[in-house]
Amino acid sequence: MMPGLPQILIVLLIVLLFFGKRIPETMRSLGLGMNEFKKGLDGVDEKKDKEAVESEQKEKSDV
């Protein structure tokens, strides 16, 4: 059985009552973690791009 909208709202209200003060802190830390993850991915992309440029320059200098 799928819960209806009223049941979902009641559960969300209970969660807010118990964890209301922790939610902003949790969301903030989640956002910071996502930003660090994206920075890490960008660093990997930059490293790959740098290696590709270096290999192209090496190939040109060999010719």
WORA-V988195 format. One record per backbone hydrogen bond with DSSP energy under -1.0 kcal/mol. NH is the residue of the N-H (numbers start at 0). CO is the residue of the C=O. If there is no record, write none. Layout:
nh:co
NH:CO
NH:CO
//
This chain:
nh:co
7:3
8:4
9:5
10:6
11:7
12:8
13:9
14:10
15:11
16:12
17:13
18:14
19:15
22:18
25:21
26:22
27:23
28:24
29:25
30:26
31:27
32:28
33:29
34:30
35:31
36:32
37:33
38:34
39:35
40:36
41:37
42:38
43:39
44:40
45:41
46:42
47:43
48:44
49:45
50:46
51:47
52:48
53:49
54:50
55:51
56:52
57:53
58:54
59:55
60:56
61:57
62:58
//
